[in-house]
Amino acid sequence: MSAPTVLIMAAGQGTRMLSAIPKVLHPVCGRALVSWPIAAAKEAGAGRIAVIVSPDRDISGALPDGIESVPQPEADGTGGAVRAAAALVEESEAVIVLSGDVPLVSAELIAAIAATHEREGAAATVVTAILDDPGSYGRVVRGDGEEIERIVEAKTEGDATADELALKEINAGIYMFDGPALATALSELSNDNAQGEYYLPDTLPLLRAAGGRVVAHVSADPNVILGVNSRADLALVEAEARRQINERHMLAGVTIVDPAATWIDVDCEIAPDTRIEPGTTMIGRCVVGSGSVIGPQTTLIDSRIGEDVDVPHSYLVECAVGDRCKVGPFAYLRPKAELEEGAKAGTFVEIKNSRIGPGSKVPHLSYIGDADVGEGANLGAATITANYDGFTKSRTTIGPRVRTGVDTTLIAPVEVGESAYTGAGSVISEDVPAGALGITRSGQANVEGYADRKASAAKDKDAR
């Protein structure tokens, strides 16, 4: 069989979300809802992927490169959605239909559906699940030989008989079809029902009448049916997705101390022997090397962390931390901060758009912005690079093995040469040559008896 065409239905209005954002663009663990089935289809080797969209809420601009979009002219049901893509169906040997608001379908399941479909020589293969409480899901009615005879809706009273409602096998809304057979069935599909809509399951009796086989692929994982129609549904789906992500990392050799208190987006990469402490959040595309300890209470956003790095109680955004670095506690690394091997950004340190050289230390209470720090430097507490004059931002260069005294302010643009020092409390506005001491202090004056005069003045004020 050639690689199947995958159609993803995403034209629903999503009114129960009460949102200005189209339903299928709401994020789940770092991906839009619709991006989950797209990713699964790609991983499973789909030949062509098309998303069926509403002309009223066109999401085509948010789709990845190479993904087609097909407008569904009117909201006329699941069958209407696939009818909108009839031209693609006619051109395809096999077609898989997924839903853009049912994100937890996996590449493994798609591959398994295809295997069942080919092995059974089916015209249609329907993914089903067995539920103790089937609720309003459509019931699967099997005929002779265990093939699927039809799917009965159960949303409103009278849709199904009591015997049909007693069935536990439900339709998961995931299908694989023979392309030419589906094209013919779609042309014969009727919307003669109370809703005036075309239902994709109504193609199944048509396929059987034409001599085709309709078989079931029973999924052992009932989570494949979890769809999103409301914010409450979204929270349930995200919780399950988060559980699966954490489990995948743990099975790959990552220690997650408290999975319930750990949020990791789907596209994050974590090497074995990393330890994730409670309260850690990893957002976007983060990469963490082996042997690192992240957290507790640390947030990483689109950041790269090397091997054997410690990052407790810190917030890192779009930055890069090299091997054997130490960050925090209570550090804030902003975009384009780069710590090279063995560097340190300590307690209450903020670094932005700066490179901290190998083995250099910014231990505490400092702001380093728009700076280049050489190897082996040590910046004293409250070292500040004053990088913005109200109009332009300028860079500071701090050479290798520089030692700044506490409470040093460096007024950019300025350069402190290799192995130079600055005196505590200095405001450095001119370059400091290599090996020199830069110091700016006024002479100290001690005013004798000052405390007694202040106390006397306070008493006189109270007396008045």
Secondary structure, DSSP 4 states (H G I P E B T S, - for coil): -PPPEEEEEE----GGG--SS-GGGSEETTEETTHHHHHHHHHTT-SEEEEEE-SSS--GGGSPTT-EEEE-SS--HHHHHHHHTHHHHHH-SEEEEEETT-TT--HHHHHHHHHHHHHHT-SEEEEEEE-SS-TTSPEEEE-GGG-EEEEE--SSTTSS-HHHHT--EEEEEEEEEEHHHHHHHHHH----STT----GGGHHHHHHHTT--EEEEE-S-GGGG---SSHHHHHHHHHHHHHHHHHHHHHTT-EES-GGG-EE-TT-EE-TT-EE-TT-EEESS-EE-TT-EE-SS-EEES-EE-SS-EE-S-EEES-EE-TT-EE-SS-EE-TT-EE-TT-EEEET-EEES-EE-TT-EEEES-EEESEEE-TT-EEPTT-EEE-B-SS-B--EEE-TT-EEPTT-EEESSEEE-TT-EE-TT-EE-S-B-TT-EE---PPP---TTHHHHHHHHHHHHHH-
